[in-house]
Amino acid sequence: MTGEERELERVLDKVEERLVDAPLGFHQCGAPTGGDGLGASALSNGAQMLWRRWNGMELANGEVCIFPAEQLAQETKSALGAGLIRDGDVVIGARGADVVIVSYDPWEEGAEVLLVDDDGGRSPSNASVASFVLAQFAEFSVLYDEEGEFQEGIFGDDGELTSEARRRLLRRHLDFDSDAPLARLRLGQLLRDEDEVRAARREFSQVLKRAPNYAWAQFEEARAHLTLGERDRAQVGFKRALELEADEFLRVYFLAWSARAADSADARAAFVAQVEAASPEFAANQHAAAREALEHGQRGRAAELIELGLCISPRSLGLLELRGALDREVDDDASSGESGG
């Protein structure tokens, strides 16, 4: 047994410990497989080790599924036919609405296990199949109590996980797989949203050490550079994100941020022209998204959407009116605070 396989055995032993300690019926696992259906697959020997212990798993009452060995080929064929995955990928399960795959090229994508959304967007999730499963248990320890019920105090009044709960969940995930790019990216985004921009930039840099071709991480690091006034580094990062991203919707978004980072009127105008050519309704879309954010009390997100839209369409009456309304809300709150003091 190689050193890598011994490490995977250790991780799988930890998974087994958590299965034993879990509430009755909370997780379901299949019997070990002798390898039928796996030998002809594209899965590495290390990845196959999971199925040799449990031929399929349902975790947290089905929130996360690892498909049985005999189901992998059909699931992969279906996803390939739908254009969700690439040649050489292997579908191994589902996590919520996302498809869980083993990448055709883990070195290229920065992780063996990826999550694929319903638009085909690919996010590098975990270093191995074993660490993916173990990290799910790490998250469950934050979400659920010993009876399999949600922990008290993890949801806010809006029904979403609180910022503190999300931070604990992501850090717990990283405790069990420090090389998990997606969890570290999300931690960086959380830190950024809480104005801990330097800490966020460090997290994004760590993601890129593992997954340098991850376009979203390139974008997030560039955005952090821009917030910190490091315009030159931001421009380099946005350019690299554009080179890596194939999705046209995201490319327009990255182009708009590139316009914000431009250091000359000519450079900004060039990016604006590209955004307007690719998405004539960009300003209207930003306006609609900002209104929705305000309806949910997300002022910071609304302000960002408004400013990005105005960067592309500075005379947009809708965006200007919305910015004025947001400014008045902030002023009213400040006046109320002073009066209360």
C-alpha positions as CSV (number, residue, x, y, z in Angstrom):
1,M,0.0,0.0,0.0
2,T,1.3,3.4,-1.0
3,G,1.7,6.3,1.4
4,E,-1.3,8.0,-0.3
5,E,-3.4,5.0,0.1
6,R,-2.5,4.7,3.8
7,E,-3.6,8.3,4.3
8,L,-6.9,7.6,2.5
9,E,-7.4,4.6,4.8
10,R,-6.9,6.8,7.8
11,V,-9.5,9.3,6.4
12,L,-12.0,6.5,5.7
13,D,-11.4,5.2,9.3
14,K,-12.5,8.6,10.5
15,V,-15.6,8.4,8.3
16,E,-16.4,5.0,9.8
17,E,-16.1,6.5,13.3
18,R,-18.7,9.2,12.5
19,L,-21.0,6.7,10.9
20,V,-21.0,4.7,14.1
21,D,-21.6,7.8,16.3
22,A,-24.4,9.2,14.0
23,P,-28.1,9.2,15.0
24,L,-29.9,6.0,14.0
25,G,-31.2,6.3,10.5
26,F,-29.5,9.6,9.8
27,H,-27.1,8.0,7.3
28,Q,-27.5,4.9,5.1
29,C,-24.6,3.0,3.6
30,G,-24.4,0.1,1.2
31,A,-22.4,-3.1,1.7
32,P,-18.8,-3.2,0.4
33,T,-18.4,-3.9,-3.2
34,G,-15.8,-6.3,-4.6
35,G,-15.1,-3.9,-7.3
36,D,-17.6,-4.9,-9.9
37,G,-18.4,-1.8,-12.0
38,L,-15.4,0.0,-10.6
39,G,-12.6,-1.6,-12.4
40,A,-13.7,-0.4,-15.8
41,S,-14.4,3.1,-14.6
42,A,-12.0,6.1,-14.8
43,L,-11.8,6.3,-11.0
44,S,-8.3,6.0,-9.5
45,N,-7.4,3.2,-7.1
46,G,-7.5,5.8,-4.3
47,A,-11.0,7.0,-5.2
48,Q,-12.3,3.4,-5.5
49,M,-11.3,2.7,-1.9
50,L,-14.6,4.3,-0.7
51,W,-16.8,1.9,-2.6
52,R,-14.7,-1.1,-1.3
53,R,-16.0,-0.1,2.1
54,W,-19.5,1.2,1.3
55,N,-21.2,0.7,-2.0
56,G,-23.1,3.9,-2.0
57,M,-24.1,6.3,0.9
58,E,-26.9,8.6,1.8
59,L,-25.8,11.2,4.4
60,A,-28.0,13.6,6.4
61,N,-31.2,12.0,5.2
62,G,-30.2,12.2,1.6
63,E,-28.7,15.8,1.6
64,V,-25.5,14.2,0.2
65,C,-25.5,11.0,-1.8
66,I,-22.7,8.8,-3.1
67,F,-24.1,6.5,-5.8
68,P,-23.5,2.7,-5.8
69,A,-20.8,1.5,-8.1
70,E,-23.3,0.0,-10.6
71,Q,-25.0,3.4,-11.0
72,L,-21.9,5.4,-11.8
73,A,-21.7,4.6,-15.5
74,Q,-25.4,5.5,-16.2
75,E,-25.2,8.8,-14.2
76,T,-22.1,9.8,-16.0
77,K,-23.6,9.0,-19.4
78,S,-26.7,11.1,-18.6
79,A,-24.7,14.1,-17.3
80,L,-22.4,13.9,-20.4
81,G,-25.4,13.8,-22.7
82,A,-26.9,16.8,-21.0
83,G,-23.7,18.7,-21.5
84,L,-23.1,19.1,-17.7
85,I,-19.7,17.4,-17.6
86,R,-16.6,16.8,-19.7
87,D,-15.2,13.6,-21.3
88,G,-13.3,11.7,-18.6
89,D,-15.3,13.0,-15.7
90,V,-17.1,10.5,-13.5
91,V,-20.4,11.3,-11.7
92,I,-20.2,9.9,-8.2
93,G,-23.1,11.5,-6.4
94,A,-25.1,14.6,-5.5
95,R,-25.0,17.3,-2.9
96,G,-28.2,19.3,-2.8
97,A,-28.8,20.5,-6.3
98,D,-25.2,20.0,-7.4
99,V,-23.7,17.0,-9.1
100,V,-20.6,15.6,-7.5
101,I,-18.0,14.4,-9.9
102,V,-14.4,13.1,-10.0
103,S,-12.6,15.4,-12.4
104,Y,-11.1,14.2,-15.7
105,D,-7.9,16.1,-14.6
106,P,-7.5,16.8,-10.8
107,W,-4.2,18.5,-11.4
108,E,-5.6,20.9,-13.9
109,E,-8.7,21.8,-11.8
110,G,-7.1,21.8,-8.4
111,A,-9.2,19.0,-6.8
112,E,-10.2,15.4,-7.4
113,V,-13.8,16.1,-6.4
114,L,-15.8,18.9,-8.0
115,L,-19.3,20.2,-7.6
116,V,-21.2,21.0,-10.9
117,D,-24.2,23.2,-10.9
118,D,-27.2,22.9,-13.2
119,D,-25.5,25.3,-15.7
120,G,-22.4,23.2,-15.8
121,G,-20.4,25.6,-13.6
122,R,-17.5,23.7,-12.0
123,S,-16.2,24.3,-8.5
124,P,-13.2,22.4,-7.1
125,S,-14.4,20.9,-3.8
126,N,-12.1,18.4,-2.2
127,A,-8.7,16.8,-2.6
128,S,-10.1,13.2,-2.6
129,V,-13.3,11.3,-2.5
130,A,-12.6,10.2,1.0
131,S,-11.9,13.8,2.2
132,F,-15.1,15.0,0.5
133,V,-17.1,12.6,2.5
134,L,-15.3,13.3,5.8
135,A,-15.7,17.1,5.2
136,Q,-19.5,16.6,4.9
137,F,-19.5,15.0,8.4
138,A,-17.5,18.0,9.6
139,E,-20.2,20.3,8.3
140,F,-23.0,18.1,9.8
141,S,-21.4,18.5,13.3
142,V,-22.1,22.3,13.0
143,L,-25.6,21.9,11.6
144,Y,-27.0,19.0,13.5
145,D,-27.2,17.9,17.2
146,E,-26.8,14.3,18.5
147,E,-30.5,13.6,17.7
148,G,-30.1,14.6,14.1
149,E,-32.0,17.9,14.6
150,F,-30.7,21.3,13.6
151,Q,-28.6,23.0,16.2
152,E,-30.2,25.9,18.0
153,G,-29.2,29.4,17.0
154,I,-27.7,28.6,13.6
155,F,-30.5,30.3,11.6
156,G,-31.3,34.0,11.5
157,D,-34.7,35.6,11.3
158,D,-34.5,35.4,7.5
159,G,-34.2,31.6,7.7
160,E,-30.6,31.6,6.5
161,L,-27.6,30.4,8.4
162,T,-26.1,33.2,10.5
163,S,-22.7,34.6,9.6
164,E,-21.2,33.0,12.7
165,A,-22.7,29.6,11.8
166,R,-21.4,29.8,8.2
167,R,-17.9,30.7,9.4
168,R,-17.8,27.8,11.9
169,L,-19.1,25.4,9.2
170,L,-16.4,26.5,6.7
171,R,-13.6,26.4,9.2
172,R,-14.8,23.0,10.4
173,H,-14.8,21.8,6.8
174,L,-11.2,23.1,6.4
175,D,-10.1,21.4,9.6
176,F,-10.8,18.1,7.9
177,D,-9.6,19.0,4.4
178,S,-7.3,22.1,4.4
179,D,-6.9,21.7,0.6
180,A,-10.6,22.2,-0.1
181,P,-10.7,25.1,-2.6
182,L,-14.4,25.8,-2.6
183,A,-14.8,25.9,1.2
184,R,-11.8,28.3,1.4
185,L,-13.2,30.5,-1.3
186,R,-16.5,30.7,0.5
187,L,-14.7,31.6,3.7
188,G,-12.8,34.3,1.9
189,Q,-16.1,35.7,0.5
190,L,-17.6,35.7,4.0
191,L,-14.6,37.6,5.4
192,R,-14.8,40.1,2.5
193,D,-18.5,40.7,3.2
194,E,-17.6,41.4,6.8
195,D,-15.0,44.0,5.7
196,E,-12.1,41.7,6.7
197,V,-10.6,42.2,3.2
198,R,-6.9,41.5,4.0
199,A,-7.9,38.2,5.7
200,A,-10.1,37.4,2.7
201,R,-7.3,38.1,0.3
202,R,-5.1,35.6,2.2
203,E,-7.8,32.9,1.8
204,F,-8.2,33.6,-1.9
205,S,-4.4,33.4,-2.4
206,Q,-4.4,30.0,-0.6
207,V,-7.1,28.8,-3.0
208,L,-5.0,29.7,-6.0
209,K,-2.0,27.8,-4.7
210,R,-4.1,24.7,-4.9
211,A,-6.3,25.6,-7.9
212,P,-4.5,28.3,-10.0
213,N,-6.9,27.8,-12.9
214,Y,-10.0,28.5,-10.8
215,A,-11.5,31.6,-12.5
216,W,-13.7,32.6,-9.7
217,A,-10.8,32.5,-7.2
218,Q,-8.7,34.7,-9.6
219,F,-11.6,37.1,-9.7
220,E,-12.1,37.2,-6.0
221,E,-8.4,37.8,-5.3
222,A,-8.4,40.6,-7.9
223,R,-11.5,42.2,-6.3
224,A,-9.8,42.1,-2.9
225,H,-6.7,43.8,-4.4
226,L,-8.9,46.5,-5.9
227,T,-10.6,47.2,-2.5
228,L,-7.2,47.5,-0.9
229,G,-6.1,50.0,-3.5
230,E,-3.8,47.6,-5.3
231,R,-5.1,48.5,-8.8
232,D,-2.2,47.1,-10.8
233,R,-2.5,43.7,-9.2
234,A,-6.3,43.8,-9.5
235,Q,-6.0,44.4,-13.3
236,V,-3.7,41.4,-13.7
237,G,-6.1,39.2,-11.7
238,F,-9.2,40.3,-13.6
239,K,-7.4,39.7,-16.9
240,R,-6.5,36.2,-15.8
241,A,-10.0,35.5,-14.6
242,L,-11.3,36.5,-18.1
243,E,-8.8,34.2,-19.8
244,L,-9.9,31.2,-17.7
245,E,-13.7,31.8,-17.7
246,A,-15.8,30.4,-20.6
247,D,-19.3,31.2,-19.3
248,E,-20.5,34.3,-21.1
249,F,-22.6,35.6,-18.2
250,L,-19.6,35.5,-15.8
251,R,-17.3,37.0,-18.4
252,V,-19.6,40.1,-18.7
253,Y,-19.5,40.4,-14.9
254,F,-15.7,40.1,-14.9
255,L,-15.5,42.7,-17.7
256,A,-17.6,45.1,-15.6
257,W,-15.2,44.8,-12.7
258,S,-12.3,45.2,-15.1
259,A,-13.9,48.6,-16.1
260,R,-13.9,49.6,-12.4
261,A,-10.3,48.7,-12.1
262,A,-9.2,50.5,-15.3
263,D,-6.6,53.3,-14.7
264,S,-7.5,55.4,-17.7
265,A,-10.6,56.7,-19.5
266,D,-9.7,54.9,-22.7
267,A,-9.2,51.5,-21.0
268,R,-12.4,51.9,-19.1
269,A,-14.3,52.8,-22.3
270,A,-12.9,49.7,-24.0
271,F,-14.3,47.4,-21.2
272,V,-17.6,49.3,-21.2
273,A,-18.0,48.8,-24.9
274,Q,-17.4,45.0,-24.5
275,V,-20.0,44.8,-21.7
276,E,-22.6,46.7,-23.7
277,A,-22.0,44.6,-26.8
278,A,-22.3,41.3,-24.9
279,S,-25.1,42.4,-22.6
280,P,-27.2,45.5,-23.7
281,E,-29.4,45.0,-20.6
282,F,-26.6,45.1,-18.1
283,A,-27.7,48.3,-16.4
284,A,-31.3,47.1,-16.2
285,N,-30.2,43.8,-14.8
286,Q,-28.1,45.5,-12.1
287,H,-31.1,47.7,-11.3
288,A,-33.4,44.7,-10.8
289,A,-30.9,42.8,-8.7
290,A,-30.2,45.9,-6.5
291,R,-33.9,46.4,-5.9
292,E,-34.2,42.8,-4.9
293,A,-31.2,43.1,-2.5
294,L,-32.8,46.2,-0.9
295,E,-36.1,44.3,-0.4
296,H,-34.1,41.7,1.6
297,G,-32.3,44.3,3.6
298,Q,-28.9,43.7,1.9
299,R,-27.8,47.3,1.6
300,G,-24.1,46.5,1.0
301,R,-24.9,44.2,-1.9
302,A,-27.4,46.7,-3.3
303,A,-24.8,49.5,-3.2
304,E,-22.2,47.3,-5.0
305,L,-24.7,46.3,-7.7
306,I,-25.7,50.0,-8.2
307,E,-22.1,51.2,-8.5
308,L,-21.1,48.4,-10.9
309,G,-24.1,49.3,-13.1
310,L,-23.3,53.0,-13.0
311,C,-19.7,52.2,-14.0
312,I,-21.1,50.8,-17.3
313,S,-24.1,53.1,-17.7
314,P,-23.4,56.3,-15.6
315,R,-26.6,58.1,-16.9
316,S,-29.0,55.2,-16.0
317,L,-31.9,57.1,-14.3
318,G,-33.1,53.9,-12.6
319,L,-29.7,53.3,-11.0
320,L,-29.3,56.9,-10.1
321,E,-32.7,57.1,-8.4
322,L,-32.0,53.8,-6.6
323,R,-28.7,55.2,-5.3
324,G,-30.4,58.3,-4.1
325,A,-33.0,56.3,-2.3
326,L,-30.3,54.1,-0.7
327,D,-28.4,57.2,0.4
328,R,-31.5,58.7,2.0
329,E,-32.1,55.5,3.9
330,V,-28.6,55.5,5.2
331,D,-28.9,59.2,6.2
332,D,-32.2,58.6,7.9
333,D,-30.7,55.7,9.9
334,A,-27.8,57.9,10.9
335,S,-30.2,60.7,12.1
336,S,-32.3,58.2,14.0
337,G,-29.1,56.9,15.7
338,E,-28.0,60.4,16.7
339,S,-31.5,61.2,18.0
340,G,-31.6,58.0,20.0
341,G,-28.1,58.8,21.4
